[in-house]
Amino acid sequence: MPTVLSLSEAKAEFAEIVERASLGEDIIITRMGRATVRITRFESASPNRCLVLLEGKIRLVDEFDEWPEDIARHLGIRR
């Protein structure tokens, strides 16, 4: 269950709150009695394994971002 603190309590104990959150404790900050913020430990996102499997297997052609002439004219990219 998360710890609930008022905004004024959180201001007074900010360094301690950051330390507690870094150890895994969830802390809810309230303003005027209403929960407004949750402080939790930051966890780095794991790399997307599906994309890693494709590394070195996908190649873009040199003309990848070039538009065919008729479409470029239609879009107003070329005259």
LOVO-502707 format. One record per residue: x, y, z of N, C-alpha, C, O, CB in turn; residue in one letter. Coordinates in steps of 0.2 Angstrom, whole numbers, plus 5000, padded with zeros to 4 digits. Atoms other than C-alpha are relative to their C-alpha. Glycine has a CB too. Layout:
+------+------+------+------+------+------+------+------+------+------+------+------+------+------+------+---+
|  npx |  npy |  npz | capx | capy | capz |  cpx |  cpy |  cpz |  opx |  opy |  opz | cbpx | cbpy | cbpz | r |
+------+------+------+------+------+------+------+------+------+------+------+------+------+------+------+---+
|    X |    Y |    Z |    X |    Y |    Z |    X |    Y |    Z |    X |    Y |    Z |    X |    Y |    Z | A |
...
+------+------+------+------+------+------+------+------+------+------+------+------+------+------+------+---+
//
This chain:
+------+------+------+------+------+------+------+------+------+------+------+------+------+------+------+---+
|  npx |  npy |  npz | capx | capy | capz |  cpx |  cpy |  cpz |  opx |  opy |  opz | cbpx | cbpy | cbpz | r |
+------+------+------+------+------+------+------+------+------+------+------+------+------+------+------+---+
| 5004 | 4994 | 5000 | 5000 | 5000 | 5000 | 5004 | 5006 | 5000 | 5009 | 5007 | 5004 | 4995 | 5000 | 5006 | M |
| 4996 | 4994 | 5001 | 5007 | 5017 | 4995 | 5000 | 5004 | 5006 | 4994 | 5005 | 5010 | 4999 | 5004 | 4994 | P |
| 5000 | 4995 | 4995 | 5012 | 5030 | 5008 | 4996 | 5006 | 4997 | 4998 | 5008 | 4991 | 5007 | 5002 | 5002 | T |
| 5003 | 4994 | 5002 | 5001 | 5046 | 5007 | 5002 | 5005 | 5004 | 5002 | 5005 | 5010 | 4992 | 4999 | 5000 | V |
| 4997 | 4994 | 4996 | 5008 | 5063 | 5011 | 4996 | 5006 | 4996 | 4995 | 5006 | 4990 | 5007 | 5000 | 4999 | L |
| 5003 | 4994 | 5002 | 5001 | 5080 | 5009 | 5006 | 5004 | 4996 | 5012 | 5002 | 4997 | 4997 | 5005 | 5005 | S |
| 4995 | 4997 | 5004 | 5010 | 5092 | 4997 | 5005 | 5004 | 5005 | 5011 | 5004 | 5004 | 4997 | 5006 | 4996 | L |
| 4996 | 4997 | 4995 | 5017 | 5102 | 5012 | 5005 | 4995 | 5004 | 5011 | 4997 | 5005 | 4996 | 5004 | 5005 | S |
| 4995 | 5005 | 4997 | 5024 | 5086 | 5020 | 5005 | 4998 | 4995 | 5011 | 4997 | 4997 | 4996 | 4994 | 5002 | E |
| 4995 | 5002 | 5005 | 5032 | 5081 | 5004 | 5005 | 5005 | 4999 | 5011 | 5003 | 4998 | 4996 | 4999 | 4993 | A |
| 4995 | 4995 | 5001 | 5040 | 5098 | 5002 | 5005 | 4999 | 5005 | 5011 | 5000 | 5004 | 4997 | 5007 | 5000 | K |
| 4995 | 5000 | 4995 | 5048 | 5096 | 5019 | 5004 | 4994 | 5000 | 5010 | 4994 | 5003 | 4996 | 5000 | 5007 | A |
| 4996 | 5007 | 4999 | 5054 | 5078 | 5017 | 5002 | 4998 | 4993 | 5002 | 4992 | 4992 | 4995 | 4995 | 5003 | E |
| 4999 | 5002 | 5007 | 5058 | 5078 | 4998 | 5006 | 4996 | 4999 | 5005 | 4990 | 4996 | 5001 | 5006 | 4996 | F |
| 4994 | 5004 | 5001 | 5075 | 5071 | 4999 | 4999 | 4993 | 5003 | 5001 | 4988 | 5000 | 5006 | 5003 | 5004 | A |
| 5001 | 5006 | 4997 | 5069 | 5057 | 5010 | 4995 | 4996 | 4996 | 4995 | 4990 | 4995 | 4997 | 5001 | 5007 | E |
| 5005 | 5003 | 5004 | 5054 | 5054 | 4999 | 5003 | 4997 | 4993 | 5002 | 4991 | 4991 | 4995 | 5005 | 4997 | I |
| 4996 | 5002 | 5006 | 5066 | 5052 | 4984 | 5004 | 4994 | 5001 | 5004 | 4989 | 4998 | 5005 | 5005 | 4997 | V |
| 4997 | 5006 | 4998 | 5076 | 5040 | 4993 | 4996 | 4994 | 5001 | 4997 | 4988 | 4999 | 5004 | 5001 | 5007 | E |
| 5005 | 5006 | 4999 | 5061 | 5029 | 4999 | 4997 | 4998 | 4993 | 4997 | 4992 | 4992 | 4994 | 5003 | 5004 | R |
| 5003 | 5002 | 5006 | 5054 | 5029 | 4981 | 5006 | 4996 | 4996 | 5004 | 4991 | 4993 | 4998 | 5006 | 4996 | A |
| 4995 | 5003 | 5004 | 5071 | 5024 | 4974 | 5001 | 4993 | 5003 | 5004 | 4988 | 4999 | 5007 | 5003 | 5001 | S |
| 5000 | 5006 | 4997 | 5070 | 5009 | 4986 | 4994 | 4995 | 4998 | 4994 | 4990 | 5000 | 5001 | 5000 | 5007 | L |
| 5005 | 5003 | 5003 | 5054 | 5004 | 4978 | 4993 | 5001 | 5003 | 4988 | 4999 | 5002 | 5001 | 4993 | 5002 | G |
| 5006 | 4998 | 4997 | 5041 | 5012 | 4989 | 4996 | 5005 | 4996 | 4999 | 5010 | 4993 | 5001 | 5004 | 5007 | E |
| 5004 | 4996 | 5004 | 5026 | 5020 | 4980 | 4997 | 5006 | 5005 | 4995 | 5004 | 5011 | 4994 | 4997 | 4997 | D |
| 5002 | 4994 | 4996 | 5022 | 5038 | 4987 | 4995 | 5004 | 4997 | 4996 | 5006 | 4991 | 5006 | 5004 | 5003 | I |
| 5005 | 4996 | 5003 | 5006 | 5047 | 4984 | 5000 | 5007 | 5003 | 5000 | 5008 | 5009 | 4993 | 4997 | 5001 | I |
| 5000 | 4993 | 4997 | 5006 | 5066 | 4986 | 4993 | 5003 | 4999 | 4990 | 5002 | 4993 | 5005 | 5005 | 4996 | I |
| 5007 | 4997 | 5001 | 4989 | 5075 | 4989 | 5001 | 5007 | 5000 | 5005 | 5010 | 5003 | 4996 | 4997 | 5006 | T |
| 5001 | 4992 | 5000 | 4984 | 5093 | 4986 | 4993 | 5001 | 5002 | 4988 | 4999 | 4999 | 5002 | 5003 | 4993 | R |
| 5007 | 4999 | 4998 | 4969 | 5099 | 4996 | 4996 | 4994 | 5001 | 4990 | 4994 | 5000 | 4996 | 5005 | 4995 | M |
| 5003 | 5006 | 4999 | 4965 | 5081 | 5001 | 4999 | 4995 | 4994 | 4996 | 4990 | 4995 | 4994 | 5002 | 5003 | G |
| 5001 | 5005 | 5006 | 4965 | 5074 | 4983 | 5007 | 4998 | 4998 | 5011 | 5002 | 4997 | 4996 | 5004 | 4995 | R |
| 4994 | 5002 | 5003 | 4978 | 5063 | 4976 | 5002 | 5003 | 4994 | 4997 | 5003 | 4989 | 5000 | 4992 | 5000 | A |
| 4998 | 4996 | 5007 | 4988 | 5072 | 4962 | 5006 | 4997 | 4997 | 5006 | 4997 | 4991 | 5001 | 5007 | 5002 | T |
| 4993 | 5002 | 5003 | 5005 | 5064 | 4960 | 5002 | 4993 | 5004 | 5001 | 4992 | 5010 | 5005 | 5005 | 5001 | V |
| 4997 | 5007 | 4998 | 5012 | 5046 | 4962 | 5008 | 5001 | 4999 | 5010 | 5002 | 4993 | 4997 | 4994 | 4997 | R |
| 4993 | 5000 | 5001 | 5031 | 5045 | 4965 | 5002 | 4993 | 5001 | 5001 | 4989 | 5006 | 5004 | 5005 | 5005 | I |
| 4997 | 5007 | 5000 | 5039 | 5028 | 4960 | 5007 | 5000 | 4998 | 5010 | 5005 | 4995 | 4995 | 4996 | 4996 | T |
| 4993 | 5001 | 5002 | 5056 | 5021 | 4957 | 5000 | 5000 | 4992 | 4995 | 4997 | 4989 | 5003 | 4993 | 5002 | R |
| 4999 | 5000 | 5007 | 5062 | 5024 | 4939 | 5003 | 4993 | 4998 | 5008 | 4991 | 5001 | 5004 | 5006 | 4997 | F |
| 4998 | 5006 | 5003 | 5064 | 5008 | 4929 | 5002 | 5001 | 4993 | 4997 | 5002 | 4989 | 4995 | 4994 | 5001 | E |
| 4999 | 5000 | 5008 | 5073 | 5008 | 4912 | 4996 | 4995 | 4996 | 4995 | 4989 | 4999 | 5008 | 4999 | 4999 | S |
| 5003 | 5004 | 5005 | 5064 | 5001 | 4898 | 5004 | 4995 | 4997 | 5010 | 4996 | 4996 | 4996 | 5004 | 4994 | A |
| 4995 | 5005 | 5003 | 5071 | 4985 | 4892 | 4999 | 5000 | 4992 | 4994 | 5002 | 4989 | 4997 | 4992 | 5002 | S |
| 5000 | 5000 | 5007 | 5076 | 4984 | 4874 | 4995 | 4996 | 4997 | 4993 | 4990 | 4999 | 5007 | 4999 | 4997 | P |
| 5005 | 5004 | 5003 | 5063 | 4978 | 4862 | 5003 | 4994 | 4996 | 5007 | 4995 | 4991 | 4996 | 5004 | 4994 | N |
| 4996 | 5006 | 5003 | 5069 | 4960 | 4858 | 4998 | 4999 | 4993 | 5002 | 4996 | 4989 | 4998 | 4994 | 5004 | R |
| 5002 | 5002 | 5007 | 5059 | 4959 | 4842 | 5004 | 5004 | 4995 | 5006 | 5002 | 4990 | 4992 | 5002 | 4999 | C |
| 4996 | 4996 | 5005 | 5068 | 4974 | 4834 | 5008 | 4998 | 5000 | 5011 | 4998 | 4995 | 5000 | 5007 | 5003 | L |
| 4993 | 5002 | 4999 | 5085 | 4967 | 4841 | 5001 | 4994 | 4995 | 5006 | 4993 | 4992 | 5002 | 4998 | 5007 | V |
| 4999 | 5006 | 5004 | 5082 | 4951 | 4831 | 5000 | 5002 | 4993 | 5003 | 4998 | 4989 | 4993 | 4996 | 5001 | L |
| 5000 | 4998 | 5007 | 5080 | 4961 | 4815 | 5007 | 5004 | 4998 | 5008 | 5006 | 4993 | 4994 | 5004 | 4998 | L |
| 4994 | 4996 | 5000 | 5097 | 4971 | 4818 | 5004 | 4997 | 4994 | 5006 | 4991 | 4994 | 5003 | 5000 | 5006 | E |
| 4996 | 5002 | 5005 | 5107 | 4970 | 4802 | 4997 | 4996 | 4994 | 5000 | 4994 | 4989 | 5006 | 4996 | 5003 | G |
| 5004 | 5003 | 5005 | 5093 | 4962 | 4792 | 4996 | 5004 | 4996 | 4993 | 5002 | 4991 | 4996 | 4994 | 5003 | K |
| 5004 | 4995 | 5004 | 5084 | 4977 | 4786 | 5005 | 5005 | 4997 | 5009 | 5008 | 5000 | 4995 | 5003 | 5004 | I |
| 4996 | 4995 | 5003 | 5092 | 4989 | 4773 | 4995 | 5004 | 4996 | 4991 | 5002 | 4992 | 5005 | 4997 | 4995 | R |
| 5004 | 4995 | 5004 | 5084 | 5005 | 4766 | 5003 | 5001 | 4994 | 5009 | 5002 | 4994 | 4998 | 5006 | 5004 | L |
| 4997 | 4998 | 5006 | 5087 | 5009 | 4748 | 5002 | 5007 | 5000 | 4999 | 5011 | 5004 | 4995 | 4998 | 4994 | V |
| 4997 | 4993 | 5000 | 5096 | 5025 | 4744 | 4994 | 5005 | 4999 | 4994 | 5011 | 5001 | 5005 | 5001 | 4995 | D |
| 5006 | 4996 | 5002 | 5080 | 5032 | 4736 | 4994 | 5000 | 5005 | 4989 | 5002 | 5003 | 4998 | 4999 | 4993 | E |
| 5006 | 5001 | 4996 | 5069 | 5028 | 4751 | 4996 | 5006 | 5001 | 4989 | 5006 | 5001 | 5003 | 4998 | 5007 | F |
| 5004 | 4994 | 4999 | 5064 | 5046 | 4754 | 4998 | 5005 | 4994 | 4996 | 5010 | 4995 | 5003 | 5004 | 5006 | D |
| 5001 | 4997 | 5006 | 5062 | 5051 | 4736 | 4993 | 4999 | 4998 | 4991 | 4993 | 4998 | 5005 | 4999 | 4995 | E |
| 5007 | 5001 | 5002 | 5044 | 5054 | 4729 | 5000 | 4999 | 4992 | 5004 | 5002 | 4989 | 4996 | 5006 | 5002 | W |
| 5001 | 5000 | 5007 | 5039 | 5048 | 4712 | 4998 | 5007 | 4997 | 4994 | 5010 | 5000 | 4995 | 4994 | 4998 | P |
| 5002 | 4994 | 5003 | 5038 | 5063 | 4700 | 4993 | 5002 | 5000 | 4991 | 5008 | 5002 | 5003 | 5001 | 4993 | E |
| 5008 | 4998 | 5001 | 5019 | 5063 | 4697 | 4997 | 5001 | 5007 | 4993 | 5005 | 5008 | 4997 | 4994 | 4997 | D |
| 5002 | 4999 | 4993 | 5016 | 5061 | 4716 | 5002 | 5006 | 5003 | 4999 | 5010 | 5007 | 5001 | 4994 | 5004 | I |
| 4997 | 4994 | 4997 | 5028 | 5074 | 4721 | 4997 | 5007 | 4997 | 4995 | 5011 | 5001 | 5007 | 5001 | 4998 | A |
| 5004 | 4994 | 5003 | 5019 | 5087 | 4709 | 4993 | 5000 | 5003 | 4991 | 5006 | 5004 | 5000 | 4999 | 4992 | R |
| 5007 | 5000 | 4997 | 5002 | 5082 | 4715 | 5000 | 5002 | 5007 | 4996 | 5006 | 5009 | 4997 | 4993 | 5000 | H |
| 4999 | 4998 | 4993 | 5008 | 5085 | 4733 | 5003 | 5007 | 5001 | 5003 | 5010 | 5006 | 5004 | 4995 | 5004 | L |
| 4997 | 4993 | 5000 | 5016 | 5102 | 4728 | 5007 | 5000 | 5002 | 5010 | 5005 | 5004 | 4996 | 5004 | 5005 | G |
| 4993 | 5000 | 4998 | 5033 | 5096 | 4733 | 5005 | 5002 | 4994 | 5010 | 5005 | 4995 | 5002 | 4993 | 5002 | I |
| 4997 | 4998 | 5006 | 5039 | 5098 | 4715 | 4996 | 5004 | 4995 | 4989 | 5002 | 4995 | 5004 | 4995 | 4997 | R |
| 5004 | 4997 | 5005 | 5033 | 5109 | 4700 | 5001 | 4996 | 4993 | 4998 | 4998 | 4989 | 5001 | 5007 | 5000 | R |
+------+------+------+------+------+------+------+------+------+------+------+------+------+------+------+---+
//
